[in-house]
Structures are given as C-alpha cells and as structure tokens.
C-alpha cells in the first residue's frame, strides 16, 4: 500500500510542478508582451468586388498596416466581379483596427495637378 501511495504522491508532485510551469510561462508571456492582446484579424472594410478590396488593402499597406483580403472561394473560381459571391472582406490585426478605420475614413486628395503648368 505504501508503494502505491508513494507512486501517487510522486505523480501528483510532477503534475503540480508542471502546472506551476504553465502558470509561470503564462505570467512571463503576459509580462513581456504587455498583456494578453488579441492578434485576431478584424474586418475593417467590406468591398463590393475584388478590385475595391485590393485598393483598400494597398492603401492600408502603404500606411504600414498589414492587411489581408478574404472572400468567397466560389466567386474567385468562377470569376464573379459583382453580386454576393464577389464581395470581399479586408482584415487587419485587432490592435490596428481603429487606426485602419481612421485611415480609410480620411478623405483622399485627388488633385492630379502636380503644380507644373506647361
């Protein structure tokens, strides 16, 4: 009976130390990263077609915000450019979503005249 009790005690002792290790790793990662921040992608723009989605993605990337385009695969397979299957979502990491929305809400200066008059 003492062998069984001793074996269970050793097993329980290993489990406790492993649990402490996981807790320590969690505390360490939270401390080094400044807290648990979700990096999940967030939709910041719903484009009507693939071209609009690529333009929005390019605008975000030119501002230094990583972006991806997600859409229905059937629309891509059959080449739909309008309608529900052509719609695309532009996604950015959650911490950058607010900045991305601000960039996309800014008005664009479309003045193509560079000031050089011929």
N, C-alpha and C positions, 0 to 999 in steps of 0.2 A: 504494500500500500504506500510506503514511503517513496518507492521508486516512481510510482505514478504521480504522487503529489509533487515530488521534486521535478519531474518532467514537465508537468503542467505549469509549475512556477517558472521554470526556465523559459518555456514557450510564451507565457504571459509577459515575462520580463522583456523578451525580444520584441514582442508586439508593442509594448509600451514605448520602448526606445525608438521603434520605427515610427510610431505616431508622433513622438516628440520631434523626430527628424522632419517629418512632413510639415508639422506646425512651424518649425524653425525656418524651413525653406519658404513657406508662405509668408512668414513675417519678413524674411530677408528680401524677397522679391517685391513686397509691398513697400518696404523702406527704400529700396534702390530705385524703384520706378515712380515714387511719389504717390502711391496709392493705386488701387485697382481701377485702371482706366480701360474702358471697353474700346477695342480696336475694330469692332464690327462695322462693316460697311453700312452707310445710311444713304437712302435715296434723297438727293437734293434737287433733281430735275427729272421730269417725265417728258421725254421727247416724243413727238408725233411720228418721227421716222428716223432711220439710221443716220442720215446726213446731219440732222439737227443734233442728235446725240453726240456725234463726233465733233461738231463745232463747239458744243458746251464742254466736252471733255478737253479739247485743245485749249479752250480759254482758261479752264481750271489748271491744267498742267503748265501753261505759260505763267501762271501766278505762283507756281511751286507747290500746288496741291495735287497729290496723286489721285487719279480718278479711273474708274472702270465703267464699261457700258455693259448692261445686262438686258437681254431681250428674249423673246420667244424664239426658240430654235426653228420652228416651222416657217416663220417669216423669213429667216435667213436662208433656209433650204430652198424655198420657192421664190425668193427674191421679192417679197412684198415690200412696197415702198409707201403704202398708205393703208389705213384701216387698223384694226385692233392688233393684228399679228405683226405689224410694222413698228409698233410702239417700243421704245427703249427707255430704260431707267439709267440714269447716271448716278453712280455711287462714289462716295468718298469715306475715309475713316471717320468714325463718330466724333473724335475730338476736333476735327477740322470742318465739320458740317456747318457750323454757324458762320465761319469765315467764308466758306464756299458760297453759301446763300447770299452773303453780303456782296461778294464779287459778282455773282450772277444778277443781283438786283440793281447794280450800278448801270447807269446809262452809258452807252458807248458813243464816243465822239466819232461820227462817220465822216468828218471833214477830210475829204481826199485831197484837197488842195494843199500842197506842201508849202505854199507861200511863194513858190517860184513862178513868176509870171513871165511868159515868153512874149 
